Amino acid sequence: MTNTWLLVPVKGLATGKSRLRPVLDDAARRALNEFLMRRTLANACAFPGAARTLVISECEGVLGVAAGFGVQALAQRSGPGLDQAAREGVDTLRRLGAERIVVLMGDLPLARFGDVEALASRRASARTVVMCPDKNGTGTNALVFSAGAPMSMRFGGASLVWHWRQALRAGLVPRLHHDRRIALDVDTPGDFVQWKLGDDTDGETFGGGCGIVGRLHRETGIANEDRSASWQRTLAPFG
């Protein structure tokens, strides 16, 4: 496979998941943040491997956990926030000689290394940007692009449409990759309950694959050929 690197930008262990305060106290949120990070890094050690995984954060605790897994740990210097971390991390990977970059959020409790490997293995040209929507079809939980691609990043609420537009403006070709396990992040009390209770309903619970493409087409005015993409039908139990 191409020289593929995984980039995991992470907020602080104590500051992340602030929207879960109604259901989790500070100690429990910190424990959850560390659990999710450790799970992400355990998967990363399987693919693409510790030597090709970079964690970037302002938090010393995050960097200490990353070092314990043997992955590359980078102290964030470019300014606060997840977006700044992602941009600084991509710049670092370019200097390290990465050819293909997977940017993955670190709060995906169901994602497996095979999901990330399948995402990274998806055929794409140097001008293609592959985007993994979140469960609502509005956020972005993963991006894949050539290290040379001029791709801007901004994560959060409506980031999927934003990334789509930025790719088009940069002359890149946006594509969607639907994975129900990557789609489930834990941001709100409802997300937390859904994760803990499990969900075996069909893909409409997660926003509907082709419906997202149609909305992107309407909001950007440019069609995309990936209308045949469908959601995975099985949500594996947490394990």
Secondary structure as UniProt FT lines:
FT   STRAND          4..9
FT   TURN            13..15
FT   HELIX           18..20
FT   TURN            21..23
FT   HELIX           26..46
FT   TURN            47..48
FT   HELIX           50..52
FT   STRAND          53..57
FT   HELIX           60..68
FT   TURN            69..70
FT   STRAND          72..75
FT   HELIX           82..95
FT   TURN            96..97
FT   STRAND          100..104
FT   TURN            109..110
FT   HELIX           113..121
FT   TURN            126..127
FT   STRAND          128..133
FT   TURN            135..136
FT   STRAND          140..146
FT   TURN            147..148
FT   TURN            157..158
FT   HELIX           159..169
FT   TURN            170..171
FT   STRAND          173..176
FT   HELIX           180..183
FT   HELIX           189..197
FT   HELIX           203..206
FT   HELIX           209..220
FT   HELIX           226..228
//
